[in-house]
Amino acid sequence: MKAATTSASKWKATTAVAMSNYIEAGSIIAIATSLSLWQTEFGLDSLAVGLLSALSANAFGAAIGAAIGGPLCDRFGRKFIYTYDLLLYMLGTLFAVFALNFGMLLTGFVLTGIAVGAGVTAAWTYIAEEAPDERRAGHVGVAQLAWSIGPAVGFLLAVIVEPLGLLGARLVFAHLFVVAAITWWVRRGLDESKRWKEKNANPDRVSTYKGFLQLLTEKRNLTALLFLVGVYGLWNTVAGQAGIFQPRIYEATGLTDASSQYLLQVLVWTLTSAATFWGFMRHGDSFSRRWLYFIGAALGVAAWAVLIYGPAGWFSLLFFAIGWGVSAGIGAQAFYGLWAAELFATRYRASAQGVMFMLVRVMVGVLSLWFPLMLEQVGLHGVGVLILGLLVAALAIGTIWAPRTQGKSLEQIETERYGRVLDPAGDAPAKAGAGQ
C-alpha cells in the first residue's frame, strides 16, 4: 500500500511539473495561430512578425529564461523555479490578452518566453531526478506528452474561436492564463527534489558558481553539451519554425484555408501524443533507445521530404501530418529531456539544461527572424534544403552517439562518467567505480 501511494505521488508530482511543457507549447501555438491577426490589427510587416516570433517562448525569450533559470535552479532548488515562474507567465499572458499595440504584445511574448524557459528547464530536471530508475523514460515522457497535448488543444481552440477573429486569439491566451493559475496552485504542495536536497546536505559541495565553471570547462561536459545541441538543437531549429510558421508553410503548399490548416495540426499533435504515450513512455525503458530514436528521426525526415518535394495535394499533407506527428512523439525532444538529465551531475544538471535550452532557442530565434522572408523569396523548395539538412544531421548524431544509460540510476551514470558521485549525500564519500 505504501509503495502504491509513493508511486501515485510521484506520478502526481511529475504531471504537475510537466504542465510547464503544456504551457510552453500552448504559448507557441497561440502565437502561431494569431500572428496573421495581430499583423493585420497593428499593420505589421514581415520583419515585425519575425521579431514577435524570435523574442517569444519559441526562441530568444525562452533562451533568456533558460539562461537565468538553470543556474537559479541549481542554487536555490527546483521548487524555487516552478513555484514562481508561472506568476511571471500569467503576467505575460495578460499583456497578450489585453494588448492594444505592438509594444504591449511584444512585452507579453517576451515575459511568457522568459517564464517558460526557466520553467521547462526546472521541469525536465525535477522529473528525471524524482523518477524511479527503471521508469525514468516513462516519467520524462509525461513532459513530452504535455508538450504535445498543448498544441492539439491550442489548434482545436483556434478552429472553434476563428469566427471571433482577434477576440478569439485573445481567448486562447486567456485559457493559458487559467491553466497556469491552476498549475501554480497545485505545485505549491509539491516537495523539493530529493537528489537536490541530498546534494546540498553535503558540507563539501561546491558553490553554484564553481559548478557552472566546471560545466563549461570539463571536456566530458562540453562533449555532452555538443551532443545534445546536435540532437535537439538541429531538430528544434526545424520544429521551432514549424511551431510558429506551419500555417504559412501550408500556404506555400497550396493549402490556404485556415480551418483546414488548424485541423491538420490537430491531427499532427494528436498523433504526437499517441506516439509519446504508446511509444516513448511504454518502451523507452525497455526497447533499444538507439533504434527508437533512429525510427523517429528517419520518419521525420521522410515526412518533410514528401511535404516539400512530393506532389501537391492531400496525400502529401496527410503523409506529413502522420509522419511528423509520430516522429515528434518518439524523437529528439523526448530523448533530449531524458539524456540531458542523465549525462550531467546533480550539482549542475539544471544549469546544463539552461545552457542547452538557451543555445537551442537562440538557434530557433536567429532563423525565425528571417524565415518568413525566406519563404516569400525562395519558396518552400528553397528552404527545404535547409530543413532536411538539419534533420538528417540530427538523425546521424543521435543514432551514432546515443549514450548507454538505460536502466541505470543517475548515481551509476554519474559514477561512470565522472569516476564518482560528485556530491554524495551526507558526509559519506562515494566509492569510485560503484554501480558499474
C-alpha positions in Angstrom: 0.0 0.0 0.0 2.8 2.4 0.9 4.6 1.6 -2.4 1.5 2.3 -4.3 0.9 5.6 -2.5 4.5 6.6 -3.2 4.2 5.7 -6.9 0.9 7.7 -7.1 2.5 10.7 -5.5 5.4 10.6 -7.9 3.1 10.5 -10.9 1.1 13.4 -9.4 4.3 15.5 -9.0 5.5 14.5 -12.5 2.2 15.6 -14.0 2.1 18.9 -12.2 5.6 19.8 -13.1 5.2 18.6 -16.7 2.5 21.2 -17.2 5.3 23.6 -17.9 5.6 21.9 -21.3 1.8 22.2 -22.0 2.1 25.9 -21.3 5.2 26.3 -23.4 3.8 24.5 -26.4 0.4 26.2 -25.9 2.1 29.6 -26.0 3.8 28.8 -29.2 0.6 27.7 -30.9 -1.3 30.6 -29.5 1.3 32.8 -31.2 1.3 30.8 -34.4 -2.5 30.9 -34.8 -2.7 34.6 -34.1 0.2 36.2 -35.9 -1.7 37.0 -39.0 -4.5 38.6 -37.0 -2.0 40.7 -35.0 -0.2 41.6 -38.2 -3.5 42.9 -39.7 -4.6 44.7 -36.5 -1.4 46.6 -35.9 -0.2 46.9 -39.5 3.0 44.9 -39.0 5.5 44.0 -41.7 7.2 40.6 -42.1 10.2 41.7 -40.1 8.0 42.7 -37.1 6.3 39.3 -37.3 9.6 37.6 -37.2 10.6 39.8 -34.2 7.5 38.7 -32.3 8.3 35.1 -33.0 12.0 35.4 -32.2 11.5 37.1 -28.9 8.7 34.8 -27.7 8.5 31.4 -25.9 9.6 29.9 -29.2 13.1 31.5 -29.3 15.0 34.3 -27.6 12.5 34.8 -24.8 12.8 31.2 -23.7 16.6 31.4 -24.2 16.8 34.2 -21.7 14.6 32.4 -19.2 16.7 29.2 -19.5 20.0 31.0 -19.1 18.7 32.6 -15.9 16.6 29.8 -14.6 19.1 26.9 -15.0 21.7 28.3 -12.5 19.0 29.6 -10.1 17.5 26.1 -10.2 20.8 24.6 -9.1 21.4 27.3 -6.5 18.0 27.6 -4.8 16.3 24.3 -5.8 14.0 23.0 -8.4 10.9 24.1 -6.4 12.1 27.7 -6.3 11.7 28.0 -10.0 8.5 26.0 -10.5 6.8 27.9 -7.7 7.4 31.4 -9.1 7.9 31.1 -12.8 4.2 30.8 -13.5 3.5 34.1 -11.8 5.6 35.8 -14.4 4.0 33.7 -17.1 0.5 34.8 -16.0 1.5 38.4 -16.2 2.8 37.9 -19.7 -0.4 36.3 -20.9 -2.4 39.2 -19.5 -0.3 41.6 -21.6 -1.2 39.4 -24.7 -4.9 39.2 -23.8 -5.3 43.0 -23.4 -2.7 44.1 -26.0 -3.6 47.4 -27.6 -0.4 47.9 -29.6 2.7 46.2 -30.8 4.7 47.2 -27.7 2.2 45.5 -25.3 2.1 42.4 -27.4 5.8 42.2 -27.6 6.1 42.6 -23.9 3.7 39.8 -23.3 5.5 37.5 -25.6 8.9 38.2 -24.0 7.6 37.7 -20.4 5.9 34.4 -21.3 9.0 33.3 -23.1 11.3 34.0 -20.1 8.9 32.2 -17.8 8.6 29.0 -19.9 12.4 29.0 -20.5 13.0 28.9 -16.7 10.1 26.5 -16.1 10.8 23.9 -18.7 14.5 23.7 -17.5 13.4 23.0 -14.0 10.6 20.6 -15.1 12.9 18.3 -17.1 15.4 18.2 -14.3 12.9 17.6 -11.5 11.0 14.9 -13.3 14.2 12.9 -14.1 15.6 13.2 -10.6 12.3 12.1 -8.9 11.5 9.3 -11.4 12.2 5.6 -10.5 15.4 4.4 -12.2 13.6 1.7 -14.1 10.8 4.0 -15.3 12.7 7.2 -16.0 11.8 7.4 -19.7 8.1 6.8 -18.7 8.1 9.7 -16.3 10.1 12.0 -18.6 7.7 11.1 -21.3 4.9 12.8 -19.4 6.6 16.2 -20.1 6.7 15.3 -23.8 3.0 14.2 -23.6 2.0 17.5 -22.0 4.1 19.3 -24.7 2.1 17.5 -27.5 -1.3 17.9 -25.9 -0.8 21.7 -25.7 -0.7 22.2 -29.5 -3.5 19.7 -30.1 -5.8 21.7 -27.7 -4.4 25.0 -29.0 -5.1 24.4 -32.6 -8.6 22.9 -31.8 -9.4 26.1 -29.8 -8.2 28.1 -32.8 -10.7 26.4 -35.0 -13.5 27.0 -32.5 -12.8 30.7 -32.0 -11.8 31.5 -35.6 -15.1 33.2 -36.3 -14.3 35.7 -33.5 -11.2 36.9 -35.2 -8.7 38.7 -32.9 -11.1 38.3 -29.9 -10.7 34.5 -30.4 -6.9 34.8 -30.3 -7.2 36.7 -27.0 -9.4 34.0 -25.6 -6.8 31.3 -26.5 -4.2 33.3 -24.4 -6.8 33.7 -21.6 -7.1 29.9 -21.5 -3.4 29.6 -20.9 -3.7 32.1 -18.0 -6.3 29.8 -16.4 -4.2 26.7 -16.9 -1.1 28.4 -15.5 -3.1 29.6 -12.4 -4.4 26.1 -11.7 -1.0 24.5 -12.2 0.7 27.1 -9.9 -1.8 26.3 -7.2 -1.3 22.5 -7.5 2.5 22.9 -7.4 2.5 24.7 -4.1 2.2 21.4 -2.2 5.0 19.6 -4.0 8.2 18.6 -2.3 11.7 19.6 -3.4 13.8 17.1 -5.4 15.3 14.5 -3.1 18.5 14.4 -5.0 19.0 18.1 -4.9 18.4 18.2 -1.2 20.9 15.3 -0.7 23.5 17.2 -2.8 23.1 20.3 -0.7 23.3 18.3 2.6 27.0 17.6 1.7 29.1 20.1 3.6 31.9 19.7 0.9 29.6 20.6 -2.0 31.0 23.2 -4.5 29.3 26.5 -5.0 26.9 27.1 -7.8 29.4 29.5 -9.5 32.2 27.0 -9.3 30.0 24.2 -10.5 28.9 26.3 -13.5 32.6 26.9 -14.4 33.2 23.2 -14.3 30.2 22.6 -16.5 31.7 24.8 -19.2 35.4 23.8 -18.8 35.4 20.0 -18.3 35.8 18.0 -21.6 33.1 15.4 -20.7 30.6 18.1 -20.1 31.4 20.0 -23.2 31.2 16.8 -25.2 27.7 16.1 -23.8 26.6 19.6 -24.5 27.7 19.4 -28.1 26.0 16.0 -28.5 22.7 17.3 -27.1 22.8 20.5 -29.1 23.4 18.4 -32.2 20.4 16.2 -31.4 17.9 18.7 -30.0 19.3 22.0 -31.4 19.3 21.0 -35.0 15.9 19.2 -34.8 14.3 22.0 -32.9 15.5 24.7 -35.3 13.2 23.0 -37.7 10.4 22.2 -35.2 10.6 25.8 -34.0 9.8 27.2 -37.4 7.0 24.6 -37.8 5.6 25.6 -34.4 5.2 29.3 -35.3 5.1 29.3 -39.1 3.4 26.0 -40.0 0.3 27.7 -41.3 2.5 29.7 -43.7 4.3 26.6 -44.7 0.9 25.0 -45.6 0.0 28.1 -47.6 3.2 27.6 -49.6 2.0 24.1 -50.5 -1.3 25.5 -51.7 -3.5 24.9 -48.5 -4.8 28.3 -47.7 -7.9 27.6 -45.7 -7.1 28.4 -42.0 -9.6 25.9 -40.5 -8.1 23.1 -42.7 -4.6 24.1 -41.6 -5.5 24.1 -37.9 -7.3 20.7 -38.2 -4.3 19.2 -39.9 -2.2 20.4 -37.0 -4.7 18.9 -34.5 -4.0 15.6 -36.3 -0.3 16.1 -36.1 -0.3 16.8 -32.4 -2.9 14.1 -31.5 -0.6 11.6 -33.2 2.4 13.0 -31.3 0.5 12.5 -28.0 -0.3 8.9 -29.0 3.2 8.1 -30.1 4.6 9.6 -26.9 2.3 7.5 -24.7 2.4 4.2 -26.7 6.0 4.6 -28.0 8.3 6.6 -25.7 6.6 6.2 -22.4 5.8 2.5 -22.8 9.0 1.4 -24.5 11.7 4.0 -23.7 12.8 1.9 -20.7 12.9 -1.5 -22.4 13.3 -1.1 -26.2 16.7 -0.1 -27.7 16.8 3.7 -27.3 19.2 4.0 -30.2 16.7 2.3 -32.6 13.7 4.1 -31.1 15.5 7.4 -31.7 16.5 6.4 -35.3 12.9 5.3 -36.2 11.5 8.6 -35.0 14.2 10.8 -36.7 14.0 8.9 -40.0 10.2 9.2 -40.1 10.6 13.0 -39.5 13.0 13.3 -42.5 10.6 11.3 -44.7 7.6 13.4 -43.7 9.3 16.7 -44.5 10.7 15.4 -47.8 7.3 14.4 -49.0 5.7 17.7 -47.9 8.4 19.7 -49.7 9.1 17.8 -52.8 6.1 15.4 -53.1 3.0 16.0 -55.3 0.9 18.9 -54.1 -2.4 17.8 -52.6 -3.9 15.9 -49.6 -1.7 12.8 -50.0 1.5 14.8 -49.2 -0.3 16.8 -46.5 -1.6 13.7 -44.7 1.7 11.9 -45.1 3.4 14.8 -43.5 0.9 15.1 -40.7 1.1 11.4 -39.8 4.9 11.1 -40.2 5.8 14.3 -38.4 3.3 13.7 -35.7 4.5 10.2 -34.8 8.2 11.3 -35.3 7.8 14.1 -32.7 6.4 11.7 -30.2 9.4 9.4 -30.1 12.0 11.8 -31.4 14.6 14.4 -30.4 12.8 16.4 -27.7 11.7 13.3 -25.7 15.3 12.0 -25.8 16.7 15.4 -25.0 14.7 15.6 -21.8 16.0 12.1 -20.9 19.6 12.4 -21.9 20.1 15.9 -20.6 19.3 14.8 -17.1 21.3 11.6 -17.3 24.6 13.0 -18.7 25.3 15.7 -16.1 26.0 15.6 -12.4 23.3 16.8 -9.9 25.4 19.9 -9.0 24.9 21.4 -12.4 22.2 19.3 -14.0 19.7 22.2 -14.3 22.5 24.7 -15.4 23.4 22.3 -18.2 19.8 22.2 -19.3 19.7 26.0 -19.1 22.7 26.4 -21.3 21.5 23.9 -23.9 17.9 25.3 -23.9 19.4 28.8 -24.3 21.6 27.8 -27.3 18.8 25.8 -28.9 16.3 28.7 -28.7 18.9 31.2 -29.9 19.3 28.9 -33.0 15.5 29.0 -33.5 15.3 32.7 -33.0 18.0 33.5 -35.5 16.2 31.6 -38.2 12.8 32.9 -37.1 13.9 36.4 -37.8 14.4 35.6 -41.5 12.1 32.5 -42.1 9.0 34.5 -43.2 11.2 36.4 -45.7 12.9 33.2 -46.9 9.5 31.6 -47.6 8.5 34.7 -49.5 11.7 35.0 -51.5 12.8 31.4 -52.3 9.7 29.4 -51.5 9.3 26.1 -49.7 11.6 24.2 -52.1 14.4 26.7 -51.3 14.1 26.4 -47.5 13.5 22.7 -47.9 17.2 22.0 -48.4 18.0 23.7 -45.1 15.2 21.9 -43.3 16.2 18.4 -44.5 19.9 19.1 -43.9 19.3 19.9 -40.2 17.0 16.9 -39.7 19.5 14.5 -41.3 22.3 15.8 -39.2 20.3 15.4 -36.0 19.4 11.8 -37.1 23.0 10.9 -37.6 24.3 12.5 -34.4 21.7 10.9 -32.1 21.9 7.5 -33.7 25.7 7.2 -33.8 26.4 8.6 -30.3 23.4 7.6 -28.3 24.5 7.0 -24.7 24.1 3.7 -23.0 22.2 4.8 -19.9 19.1 2.7 -20.0 18.1 1.1 -16.7 20.8 2.7 -14.6 20.4 5.1 -11.7 21.5 8.7 -12.1 24.3 7.9 -9.5 25.5 4.9 -11.6 25.7 7.1 -14.7 27.4 9.9 -12.8 30.0 7.4 -11.4 30.7 6.0 -14.9 31.1 9.5 -16.4 33.0 11.2 -13.6 34.6 8.4 -11.6 32.5 9.0 -8.6 29.3 10.7 -7.4 30.4 14.4 -7.2 28.2 15.4 -4.3 27.3 12.3 -2.2 24.6 12.6 0.4 25.7 13.5 3.9 29.4 13.1 4.8 30.0 9.7 3.3 32.2 9.8 0.1 31.0 7.8 -2.8 33.3 4.9 -3.9 34.9 5.3 -7.2 33.5 2.8 -9.7 30.5 2.0 -7.6 27.5 0.8 -9.6 29.3 -0.1 -12.7 
